[in-house]
């Protein structure tokens, strides 16, 4: 494995100005490509990312693709905020014509998510376990995983492989995240891993953002599956002006709390496909009770707020989390 040491970085004010912006290949000077496993080190000598090539065999990719493809297609980008693009999230209208307190992304207004016919072709979904939030007052299994149990089993196998890559390549961060996972009620841990949740993205360019809600002391682990019938979509850290070309079967252990994004796709052939799978531990899952207790918490809430029951049902039906 080769090691690359970084020395320079852009100041915070430059990065804050880039938040939510789409970037291109002028945003990096160094592209990590080729077949060799590589570690890229920060000026502090902490790893920025560690990429392992061809970890997932072509046969396993083909076996898992239908599950991840379906998960992404059944998802929803309207709640993805800055990762989709700055200014894309707007208040929604209620049935009575007033503005809701909930912001949603108008995906049809974003050209980078559309094909030449104006159809939204970029998709994404959050699958696995989620902590309580403003829309859901209890910890829960996401809708896709709850409904599509056979697909969810395949996805868990991928998570187990990714967790092993994490352990082998960044054992210090892995040990911290594993400790959090072991102290969490096991109802909310993907079996055999140190992860609670995965985000599945298909064929879209993310804007400059930092991941929120996952364990700061841990790491994100991302893999790519699909085919290599395209160029671009380089995974980029603009603060350090470095990018990584990820191909089908690769897995990267990376610091997702640094600003990151993808460059545009180009030279894409018909049928091209890039599915990225981001695995992480949501730090508030530590405070979840057992699944039975959380389900009772949800039922108590719905009994107290009966109008919310139909809303919750709709979110489950459309695959939202």
C-alpha positions as CSV (number, residue, x, y, z in Angstrom):
1,X,0.0,0.0,0.0
2,X,1.4,3.4,-0.9
3,X,1.1,6.5,1.4
4,X,0.6,10.1,0.4
5,X,1.3,12.9,2.8
6,X,-0.7,16.2,2.4
7,X,0.7,19.5,3.6
8,X,-1.6,22.3,2.6
9,X,-5.2,23.1,3.3
10,X,-7.7,25.9,2.4
11,X,-8.9,28.1,5.3
12,X,-12.3,27.7,6.9
13,X,-13.8,30.8,5.3
14,X,-13.1,29.4,1.9
15,X,-14.7,26.1,2.7
16,X,-17.8,27.7,4.2
17,X,-18.2,29.7,1.0
18,X,-18.2,26.4,-0.9
19,X,-20.9,24.7,1.3
20,X,-23.7,23.4,-0.9
21,X,-21.9,24.2,-4.1
22,X,-21.3,21.8,-7.0
23,X,-17.7,21.5,-7.9
24,X,-15.8,20.3,-10.9
25,X,-12.3,18.8,-11.6
26,X,-10.7,22.2,-11.1
27,X,-11.3,21.6,-7.3
28,X,-8.4,19.2,-6.9
29,X,-4.7,19.0,-7.9
30,X,-4.1,15.4,-7.0
31,X,-6.3,12.4,-8.2
32,X,-5.7,9.1,-6.5
33,X,-6.4,6.6,-9.2
34,X,-5.1,3.3,-10.4
35,X,-5.1,-0.3,-8.9
36,X,-3.0,0.3,-5.9
37,X,-4.4,0.5,-2.3
38,X,-3.6,4.0,-1.0
39,X,-3.6,5.9,2.4
40,X,-3.8,9.7,2.2
41,X,-2.6,11.4,5.4
42,X,-3.5,14.8,6.7
43,X,-0.8,17.3,7.7
44,X,-1.5,16.1,11.3
45,X,-0.6,12.6,10.3
46,X,-4.2,11.4,10.7
47,X,-5.6,9.5,7.8
48,X,-7.9,11.5,5.6
49,X,-8.9,8.4,3.6
50,X,-7.7,4.8,3.0
51,X,-8.9,3.3,-0.3
52,X,-8.9,-0.5,-0.8
53,X,-9.3,-1.6,-4.4
54,X,-11.5,-4.5,-5.6
55,X,-12.5,-5.6,-2.1
56,X,-15.9,-6.8,-3.4
57,X,-15.6,-9.4,-6.1
58,X,-17.5,-8.9,-9.4
59,X,-19.7,-11.9,-8.6
60,X,-20.7,-10.4,-5.3
61,X,-21.3,-7.1,-6.9
62,X,-23.7,-8.6,-9.3
63,X,-25.5,-10.5,-6.6
64,X,-25.9,-7.4,-4.4
65,X,-26.7,-4.9,-7.2
66,X,-30.5,-5.6,-7.4
67,X,-30.9,-4.9,-3.6
68,X,-29.0,-1.7,-3.5
69,X,-30.5,-0.5,-6.8
70,X,-34.0,-1.1,-5.5
71,X,-33.2,0.6,-2.2
72,X,-31.9,3.7,-4.0
73,X,-34.8,3.9,-6.4
74,X,-37.4,3.6,-3.6
75,X,-35.8,6.4,-1.7
76,X,-36.2,10.2,-1.8
77,X,-33.7,13.0,-2.2
78,X,-36.1,15.7,-1.1
79,X,-34.8,15.6,2.5
80,X,-31.1,15.6,1.7
81,X,-30.4,19.3,2.1
82,X,-26.9,20.6,1.5
83,X,-25.7,17.3,-0.1
84,X,-28.1,18.0,-3.0
85,X,-27.2,21.7,-3.3
86,X,-27.4,25.1,-1.5
87,X,-30.7,26.8,-1.7
88,X,-32.4,23.7,-3.0
89,X,-34.3,23.1,0.3
90,X,-37.5,25.2,0.5
91,X,-40.6,25.2,2.8
92,X,-43.4,23.0,1.5
93,X,-47.0,23.9,1.1
94,X,-49.6,22.3,3.3
95,X,-53.0,21.2,1.9
96,X,-54.6,24.4,3.2
97,X,-52.1,26.5,1.2
98,X,-49.9,27.6,4.2
99,X,-46.2,27.0,4.5
100,X,-45.1,24.0,6.4
101,X,-42.2,24.1,9.0
102,X,-40.6,21.2,7.0
103,X,-38.2,22.1,4.2
104,X,-38.0,19.8,1.2
105,X,-35.8,19.8,-1.9
106,X,-37.4,20.4,-5.3
107,X,-35.4,17.8,-7.2
108,X,-37.0,18.6,-10.6
109,X,-35.5,22.1,-10.3
110,X,-31.9,20.8,-10.1
111,X,-30.4,20.0,-13.6
112,X,-27.6,17.7,-12.2
113,X,-30.3,15.3,-11.0
114,X,-32.2,15.1,-14.3
115,X,-31.7,13.4,-17.7
116,X,-32.1,15.1,-21.1
117,X,-35.9,14.6,-20.9
118,X,-36.1,16.4,-17.6
119,X,-36.7,13.2,-15.5
120,X,-35.2,12.7,-12.1
121,X,-32.8,9.9,-12.5
122,X,-30.6,10.4,-9.5
123,X,-31.9,8.6,-6.4
124,X,-30.9,7.8,-2.9
125,X,-32.2,6.3,0.3
126,X,-31.3,5.9,4.0
127,X,-31.6,2.3,5.1
128,X,-31.1,0.7,8.5
129,X,-31.7,2.2,11.9
130,X,-32.5,5.8,12.7
131,X,-32.7,7.7,16.0
132,X,-35.6,9.9,17.0
133,X,-36.0,13.2,15.2
134,X,-38.5,16.0,14.6
135,X,-40.6,13.9,12.2
136,X,-40.4,10.6,14.1
137,X,-40.4,10.7,17.9
138,X,-38.8,7.2,18.4
139,X,-35.9,5.1,17.2
140,X,-36.9,2.8,14.3
141,X,-36.0,0.6,11.4
142,X,-36.4,2.5,8.2
143,X,-39.3,1.7,5.9
144,X,-37.3,0.0,3.1
145,X,-35.5,-2.4,5.5
146,X,-38.7,-3.2,7.3
147,X,-40.6,-4.0,4.1
148,X,-37.8,-5.6,1.9
149,X,-36.3,-8.1,4.3
150,X,-34.6,-10.2,1.7
151,X,-32.9,-7.2,0.2
152,X,-32.0,-5.9,3.6
153,X,-30.2,-9.2,4.3
154,X,-28.0,-8.8,1.3
155,X,-27.2,-5.2,2.4
156,X,-26.2,-6.4,5.8
157,X,-23.7,-8.8,4.3
158,X,-22.1,-5.8,2.5
159,X,-22.0,-3.9,5.8
160,X,-20.2,-6.8,7.5
161,X,-17.5,-6.8,4.8
162,X,-17.1,-3.0,5.1
163,X,-16.8,-3.2,8.9
164,X,-14.0,-5.7,8.5
165,X,-12.2,-3.4,6.0
166,X,-12.6,-0.6,8.6
167,X,-11.2,-2.7,11.4
168,X,-8.2,-3.8,9.3
169,X,-7.3,-0.3,8.0
170,X,-8.1,2.1,10.7
171,X,-8.0,0.0,13.9
172,X,-7.8,3.0,16.3
173,X,-11.0,4.7,15.0
174,X,-12.6,1.3,14.6
175,X,-12.0,0.5,18.3
176,X,-13.7,3.7,19.4
177,X,-16.7,3.2,17.1
178,X,-17.0,-0.5,18.1
179,X,-17.1,0.5,21.7
180,X,-20.0,2.8,21.0
181,X,-21.8,0.1,19.1
182,X,-21.3,-2.4,21.9
183,X,-22.8,0.0,24.4
184,X,-25.8,0.5,22.2
185,X,-28.9,-1.6,22.5
186,X,-28.2,-4.3,19.9
187,X,-31.6,-3.9,18.3
188,X,-30.1,-0.9,16.5
189,X,-26.8,-2.2,15.3
190,X,-26.4,-3.9,11.9
191,X,-25.4,-7.4,13.0
192,X,-21.6,-8.2,12.9
193,X,-20.7,-4.5,12.3
194,X,-20.1,-1.2,14.1
195,X,-22.7,0.6,12.0
196,X,-26.3,1.5,12.6
197,X,-27.2,3.0,9.2
198,X,-26.3,3.2,5.5
199,X,-27.0,5.8,2.9
200,X,-27.4,4.5,-0.7
201,X,-26.9,6.9,-3.6
202,X,-27.3,6.1,-7.3
203,X,-26.0,8.2,-10.1
204,X,-25.8,11.7,-8.6
205,X,-23.3,14.3,-7.9
206,X,-23.3,15.5,-4.3
207,X,-22.5,19.1,-3.5
208,X,-19.9,20.2,-0.9
209,X,-21.0,19.2,2.6
210,X,-20.0,17.6,5.9
211,X,-21.9,14.6,7.2
212,X,-24.0,15.3,10.2
213,X,-25.2,13.1,13.1
214,X,-22.7,10.3,12.8
215,X,-20.0,9.6,15.3
216,X,-17.3,12.3,15.3
217,X,-14.7,10.0,16.8
218,X,-15.4,7.3,14.3
219,X,-15.2,7.0,10.5
220,X,-17.5,6.7,7.6
221,X,-16.9,3.8,5.3
222,X,-18.1,4.0,1.7
223,X,-18.1,1.5,-1.1
224,X,-19.0,1.8,-4.8
225,X,-20.7,-0.9,-6.9
226,X,-22.2,-0.8,-10.4
227,X,-20.1,-0.6,-13.6
228,X,-17.3,1.5,-14.9
229,X,-19.0,2.8,-18.0
230,X,-18.4,6.4,-17.1
231,X,-15.7,8.8,-16.1
232,X,-15.7,11.5,-13.4
233,X,-17.8,11.5,-10.2
234,X,-14.5,11.7,-8.3
235,X,-14.8,11.7,-4.5
236,X,-13.2,15.0,-3.6
237,X,-11.9,16.8,-0.5
238,X,-11.7,20.4,-1.8
239,X,-10.1,21.7,1.4
240,X,-7.0,19.6,0.6
241,X,-7.4,19.7,-3.2
242,X,-7.3,15.9,-3.4
243,X,-9.7,13.4,-5.0
244,X,-10.1,9.7,-5.3
245,X,-11.5,7.7,-8.3
246,X,-13.6,5.0,-6.9
247,X,-14.6,2.0,-9.1
248,X,-17.0,-0.9,-8.6
249,X,-15.8,-3.1,-5.8
250,X,-13.7,-0.4,-4.1
251,X,-14.1,0.5,-0.4
252,X,-12.8,3.7,1.2
253,X,-12.5,4.4,5.0
254,X,-12.7,8.1,5.3
255,X,-13.2,11.2,7.4
256,X,-16.7,12.3,6.5
257,X,-16.6,15.3,8.9
258,X,-14.3,17.0,6.5
259,X,-15.9,18.9,3.5
260,X,-16.4,16.5,0.6
261,X,-18.3,16.3,-2.7
262,X,-18.3,14.6,-6.1
263,X,-17.3,16.1,-9.4
264,X,-19.7,15.7,-12.4
265,X,-20.0,12.5,-14.5
266,X,-18.8,12.6,-18.0
267,X,-18.3,10.3,-21.0
268,X,-21.1,8.2,-19.6
269,X,-22.2,5.3,-21.8
270,X,-25.8,4.1,-22.0
271,X,-26.6,1.9,-18.9
272,X,-23.8,3.4,-16.7
273,X,-24.4,3.0,-13.0
274,X,-22.6,4.1,-9.9
275,X,-24.1,3.2,-6.5
276,X,-22.3,4.5,-3.5
277,X,-23.0,2.9,-0.1
278,X,-22.0,5.0,2.9
279,X,-22.0,3.2,6.3
280,X,-21.8,5.0,9.7
281,X,-22.8,5.0,13.3
282,X,-25.5,7.6,14.3
283,X,-24.2,8.8,17.6
284,X,-27.7,9.4,19.2
285,X,-28.5,5.7,18.7
286,X,-26.6,5.2,22.0
287,X,-29.7,6.6,23.8
288,X,-32.3,4.4,22.1
289,X,-34.2,2.0,24.3
290,X,-35.1,-1.5,23.1
291,X,-37.1,-1.9,19.9
292,X,-40.2,-2.9,21.9
293,X,-39.9,0.2,24.1
294,X,-39.3,2.5,21.1
295,X,-42.4,1.0,19.3
296,X,-44.5,1.7,22.4
297,X,-43.1,5.3,22.5
298,X,-44.3,5.7,18.9
299,X,-47.7,4.2,19.6
300,X,-48.1,6.5,22.6
301,X,-47.3,9.5,20.4
302,X,-49.8,8.5,17.7
303,X,-52.5,7.9,20.2
304,X,-51.9,11.4,21.6
305,X,-51.7,12.9,18.1
306,X,-54.2,10.9,16.0
307,X,-53.8,13.1,12.9
308,X,-50.1,12.1,12.7
309,X,-51.0,8.4,12.1
310,X,-52.0,8.9,8.5
311,X,-48.9,11.0,7.9
312,X,-46.6,8.4,9.4
313,X,-48.3,5.7,7.2
314,X,-47.7,7.8,4.0
315,X,-44.1,8.2,4.9
316,X,-43.7,4.4,5.3
317,X,-45.5,3.8,2.0
318,X,-43.3,6.1,-0.1
319,X,-40.1,4.8,1.4
320,X,-39.2,7.8,3.4
321,X,-37.4,7.6,6.7
